[in-house]
């Protein structure tokens, strides 16, 4: 509980990202033990959080790296991840990023279009290399999550559509510097309805049979990530149900002999270990509401402004009777709001406010809009 560390928190400037590394270790250990039951390989999605001590814990638990930019690949290698456990995904890889990944001889490029295949082949040929690839296929499976973080429908920009596959196989016969080793799928993020993953398994099984019918055997299947976390009741479920998640794939995914199954988890591994702590600058009493104005804003945590995400908000300093507050930041944008009509103990200037479940897509998405200083970082249980 952060209240147990209140004295230490009061000694730090805010806004402040606080990471509980012991909770992170427990989460990673649980994910590792449940995935290893079935011989699954998990690649950590770097886009969730690239804080160095967080990455050190991820690496120590034996996870690979799922990267979506050249700089993420560079970060992974600099933080000790082996290139042969690095996967490069993304719908818009630049030539410079591809060349860097080729030079590092990464495990696999997850390719998302016919045009990308041609360019990757050309760049690999120029280096006298053969690039290992997986085809990211759009399975047209609804993830039942927010539309901004849904990625597996035909209306989304991601992946190769099923009706393009005959042309893809025809093209690959001509692309001598590419080696097809696997298939890649990712249907979205913050998925809490496990039936979505069951539907994904059904589609993956169908695609596997299609490729086998065309005499194509695949070394690995990457089913992506997307497992959600409990933003509303973080203390009741600090560690996601990895047992149910991995056992579902073991039950419904038809794995061929000798085939590896890969995952790319991010949020579910790191979200609950991170909290954004902020001080109250002012209390403003309006006609219909009270405003608690914080020194943290959308520059420190953009998720609520970007796609109306919910984060539990707590006052660490007060035990007074509760009032309702609109909890807002200092940024000159009306969308700079963490929550409306939030029930909090009576809140005053200087109180410390905790915005929970901010370990994923929090610090990594910060900006210096309004020329803001970067938030400080504190590690607990280091």
FENHU-V96148 format. One record per residue. N is the residue number from 1. RES is the residue in one letter. NEAR is the number of other ideal C-beta (glycine too) atoms within 8 Angstrom. D_CENTER is the distance of its C-alpha to the mean C-alpha in Angstrom with 1 decimal. Layout:
n & res & near & d_center
N & RES & NEAR & D_CENTER
N & RES & NEAR & D_CENTER
This chain:
n & res & near & d_center
1 & X & 3 & 24.2
2 & X & 12 & 23.9
3 & X & 6 & 27.5
4 & X & 5 & 28.6
5 & X & 9 & 27.5
6 & X & 11 & 29.0
7 & X & 6 & 31.7
8 & X & 8 & 29.3
9 & X & 14 & 27.0
10 & X & 7 & 30.2
11 & X & 5 & 31.0
12 & X & 10 & 28.0
13 & X & 4 & 27.6
14 & X & 12 & 25.0
15 & X & 12 & 22.4
16 & X & 14 & 20.9
17 & X & 17 & 17.5
18 & X & 15 & 18.3
19 & X & 15 & 16.5
20 & X & 11 & 18.0
21 & X & 14 & 17.8
22 & X & 8 & 19.9
23 & X & 12 & 17.5
24 & X & 15 & 14.7
25 & X & 10 & 17.3
26 & X & 9 & 18.2
27 & X & 16 & 14.8
28 & X & 13 & 14.3
29 & X & 9 & 17.9
30 & X & 10 & 17.6
31 & X & 14 & 14.8
32 & X & 12 & 16.8
33 & X & 8 & 20.1
34 & X & 12 & 19.1
35 & X & 13 & 17.6
36 & X & 8 & 20.6
37 & X & 8 & 23.0
38 & X & 9 & 22.6
39 & X & 7 & 22.0
40 & X & 11 & 18.4
41 & X & 11 & 16.4
42 & X & 13 & 12.8
43 & X & 16 & 10.9
44 & X & 15 & 8.1
45 & X & 11 & 5.3
46 & X & 15 & 7.0
47 & X & 8 & 5.5
48 & X & 14 & 3.9
49 & X & 14 & 7.6
50 & X & 9 & 10.6
51 & X & 11 & 13.3
52 & X & 7 & 15.9
53 & X & 10 & 16.9
54 & X & 15 & 13.4
55 & X & 15 & 13.2
56 & X & 10 & 16.8
57 & X & 12 & 16.1
58 & X & 12 & 13.3
59 & X & 11 & 15.9
60 & X & 6 & 18.7
61 & X & 11 & 17.4
62 & X & 5 & 17.6
63 & X & 12 & 14.1
64 & X & 14 & 13.8
65 & X & 14 & 11.6
66 & X & 13 & 9.5
67 & X & 13 & 10.3
68 & X & 9 & 10.7
69 & X & 8 & 13.6
70 & X & 11 & 16.7
71 & X & 6 & 16.1
72 & X & 13 & 12.8
73 & X & 17 & 15.2
74 & X & 9 & 17.8
75 & X & 12 & 15.7
76 & X & 13 & 14.9
77 & X & 11 & 18.6
78 & X & 6 & 19.9
79 & X & 10 & 18.0
80 & X & 7 & 19.8
81 & X & 12 & 17.5
82 & X & 7 & 20.0
83 & X & 10 & 19.9
84 & X & 7 & 20.7
85 & X & 10 & 17.4
86 & X & 18 & 15.4
87 & X & 17 & 14.2
88 & X & 15 & 14.2
89 & X & 12 & 12.7
90 & X & 9 & 13.1
91 & X & 6 & 15.8
92 & X & 4 & 17.7
93 & X & 10 & 18.2
94 & X & 7 & 21.2
95 & X & 7 & 24.2
96 & X & 7 & 23.8
97 & X & 12 & 20.2
98 & X & 14 & 21.5
99 & X & 10 & 24.6
100 & X & 11 & 22.7
101 & X & 13 & 20.7
102 & X & 13 & 24.0
103 & X & 7 & 25.8
104 & X & 10 & 23.3
105 & X & 7 & 23.8
106 & X & 13 & 20.2
107 & X & 9 & 19.8
108 & X & 12 & 18.8
109 & X & 14 & 18.2
110 & X & 14 & 16.4
111 & X & 12 & 18.9
112 & X & 11 & 18.6
113 & X & 8 & 22.2
114 & X & 10 & 25.8
115 & X & 6 & 26.2
116 & X & 10 & 23.4
117 & X & 15 & 25.1
118 & X & 10 & 28.4
119 & X & 10 & 27.1
120 & X & 15 & 25.3
121 & X & 13 & 28.5
122 & X & 9 & 30.6
123 & X & 12 & 28.7
124 & X & 13 & 28.7
125 & X & 10 & 32.4
126 & X & 6 & 33.2
127 & X & 9 & 32.0
128 & X & 4 & 33.7
129 & X & 9 & 30.4
130 & X & 7 & 29.0
131 & X & 12 & 25.3
132 & X & 9 & 23.6
133 & X & 15 & 21.6
134 & X & 16 & 19.8
135 & X & 13 & 20.2
136 & X & 15 & 17.2
137 & X & 13 & 19.1
138 & X & 13 & 18.5
139 & X & 13 & 19.7
140 & X & 9 & 20.4
141 & X & 11 & 18.9
142 & X & 9 & 18.1
143 & X & 14 & 15.0
144 & X & 6 & 16.8
145 & X & 12 & 14.1
146 & X & 9 & 14.4
147 & X & 4 & 15.8
148 & X & 6 & 13.5
149 & X & 11 & 10.4
150 & X & 13 & 12.7
151 & X & 12 & 12.8
152 & X & 17 & 15.3
153 & X & 10 & 18.5
154 & X & 6 & 21.3
155 & X & 3 & 21.2
156 & X & 10 & 17.7
157 & X & 3 & 17.8
158 & X & 10 & 15.8
159 & X & 13 & 17.6
160 & X & 13 & 21.2
161 & X & 9 & 23.2
162 & X & 9 & 25.4
163 & X & 4 & 28.5
164 & X & 9 & 27.8
165 & X & 11 & 27.7
166 & X & 6 & 31.4
167 & X & 8 & 31.4
168 & X & 12 & 28.5
169 & X & 10 & 30.4
170 & X & 8 & 33.5
171 & X & 11 & 31.9
172 & X & 10 & 30.5
173 & X & 6 & 34.1
174 & X & 6 & 34.9
175 & X & 10 & 32.0
176 & X & 6 & 33.3
177 & X & 10 & 30.7
178 & X & 13 & 27.8
179 & X & 7 & 27.4
180 & X & 10 & 25.6
181 & X & 10 & 24.0
182 & X & 14 & 21.4
183 & X & 14 & 19.7
184 & X & 12 & 16.0
185 & X & 16 & 14.6
186 & X & 15 & 11.5
187 & X & 15 & 12.6
188 & X & 13 & 9.9
189 & X & 11 & 7.4
190 & X & 11 & 8.8
191 & X & 15 & 11.6
192 & X & 7 & 14.3
193 & X & 6 & 17.1
194 & X & 10 & 17.3
195 & X & 6 & 20.0
196 & X & 15 & 17.5
197 & X & 13 & 16.5
198 & X & 10 & 20.3
199 & X & 10 & 20.9
200 & X & 15 & 18.5
201 & X & 14 & 20.5
202 & X & 9 & 23.6
203 & X & 12 & 22.6
204 & X & 14 & 21.5
205 & X & 11 & 24.9
206 & X & 8 & 26.7
207 & X & 12 & 25.2
208 & X & 13 & 26.0
209 & X & 8 & 29.6
210 & X & 9 & 29.9
211 & X & 11 & 29.1
212 & X & 10 & 31.5
213 & X & 6 & 34.1
214 & X & 7 & 33.8
215 & X & 5 & 34.3
216 & X & 8 & 30.8
217 & X & 7 & 29.4
218 & X & 13 & 25.8
219 & X & 8 & 24.7
220 & X & 12 & 21.2
221 & X & 15 & 19.0
222 & X & 16 & 15.2
223 & X & 14 & 14.1
224 & X & 11 & 10.4
225 & X & 13 & 8.0
226 & X & 14 & 7.4
227 & X & 11 & 9.3
228 & X & 12 & 9.8
229 & X & 14 & 11.2
230 & X & 11 & 14.6
231 & X & 10 & 14.6
232 & X & 6 & 18.3
233 & X & 7 & 19.6
234 & X & 13 & 17.4
235 & X & 4 & 20.5
236 & X & 6 & 21.3
237 & X & 9 & 18.2
238 & X & 8 & 16.6
239 & X & 9 & 15.4
240 & X & 11 & 14.1
241 & X & 6 & 16.6
242 & X & 13 & 15.6
243 & X & 7 & 19.2
244 & X & 8 & 19.4
245 & X & 14 & 16.2
246 & X & 13 & 17.3
247 & X & 9 & 20.9
248 & X & 12 & 20.4
249 & X & 14 & 19.4
250 & X & 9 & 22.4
251 & X & 6 & 24.6
252 & X & 10 & 23.9
253 & X & 12 & 22.6
254 & X & 7 & 25.7
255 & X & 6 & 25.1
256 & X & 9 & 27.9
257 & X & 3 & 29.8
258 & X & 4 & 28.3
259 & X & 10 & 25.0
260 & X & 8 & 21.7
261 & X & 15 & 18.7
262 & X & 15 & 15.2
263 & X & 13 & 11.8
264 & X & 15 & 8.3
265 & X & 13 & 6.5
266 & X & 15 & 3.8
267 & X & 16 & 4.4
268 & X & 14 & 7.7
269 & X & 15 & 8.7
270 & X & 15 & 8.6
271 & X & 13 & 8.8
272 & X & 13 & 12.5
273 & X & 12 & 13.7
274 & X & 17 & 13.5
275 & X & 13 & 16.1
276 & X & 16 & 17.4
277 & X & 17 & 21.2
278 & X & 14 & 23.6
279 & X & 10 & 27.4
280 & X & 15 & 29.4
281 & X & 8 & 31.4
282 & X & 7 & 33.5
283 & X & 12 & 34.4
284 & X & 7 & 35.6
285 & X & 5 & 37.6
286 & X & 7 & 37.7
287 & X & 3 & 39.8
288 & X & 3 & 37.3
289 & X & 10 & 34.6
290 & X & 11 & 33.9
291 & X & 12 & 31.4
292 & X & 14 & 29.7
293 & X & 11 & 28.9
294 & X & 16 & 26.4
295 & X & 11 & 26.0
296 & X & 14 & 22.2
297 & X & 12 & 21.1
298 & X & 13 & 18.6
299 & X & 12 & 18.7
300 & X & 15 & 17.0
301 & X & 14 & 14.7
302 & X & 10 & 14.6
303 & X & 11 & 12.7
304 & X & 13 & 16.0
305 & X & 9 & 17.8
306 & X & 7 & 15.4
307 & X & 7 & 15.0
308 & X & 5 & 17.1
309 & X & 9 & 14.6
310 & X & 8 & 16.3
311 & X & 14 & 16.2
312 & X & 11 & 19.1
313 & X & 13 & 21.5
314 & X & 9 & 24.1
315 & X & 12 & 27.2
316 & X & 12 & 27.6
317 & X & 7 & 31.1
318 & X & 10 & 33.1
319 & X & 3 & 34.7
320 & X & 6 & 36.8
321 & X & 5 & 37.1
322 & X & 8 & 34.3
323 & X & 10 & 34.2
324 & X & 9 & 31.8
325 & X & 13 & 30.0
326 & X & 12 & 27.9
327 & X & 13 & 25.5
328 & X & 11 & 25.1
329 & X & 14 & 24.5
330 & X & 9 & 26.9
331 & X & 11 & 25.5
332 & X & 4 & 28.0
333 & X & 7 & 26.1
334 & X & 4 & 26.8
335 & X & 6 & 23.1
336 & X & 12 & 22.5
337 & X & 12 & 22.5
338 & X & 12 & 20.3
339 & X & 11 & 22.4
340 & X & 7 & 25.8
341 & X & 8 & 28.6
342 & X & 12 & 26.7
343 & X & 6 & 29.1
344 & X & 15 & 29.5
345 & X & 10 & 32.4
346 & X & 9 & 34.8
347 & X & 13 & 32.9
348 & X & 8 & 34.6
349 & X & 7 & 34.2
350 & X & 6 & 32.6
351 & X & 12 & 30.8
352 & X & 13 & 27.4
353 & X & 17 & 24.7
354 & X & 12 & 21.4
355 & X & 14 & 18.4
356 & X & 12 & 16.4
357 & X & 14 & 12.9
358 & X & 14 & 11.7
359 & X & 15 & 10.0
360 & X & 14 & 6.4
361 & X & 9 & 6.9
362 & X & 15 & 10.4
363 & X & 12 & 12.3
364 & X & 10 & 10.4
365 & X & 9 & 11.4
366 & X & 12 & 14.9
367 & X & 7 & 18.0
368 & X & 9 & 21.7
369 & X & 8 & 23.0
370 & X & 8 & 26.4
371 & X & 4 & 26.5
372 & X & 11 & 24.7
373 & X & 4 & 24.5
374 & X & 6 & 21.1
375 & X & 13 & 20.3
376 & X & 10 & 21.5
377 & X & 10 & 19.7
378 & X & 11 & 21.2
379 & X & 9 & 20.5
380 & X & 10 & 22.0
381 & X & 7 & 23.3
382 & X & 5 & 22.9
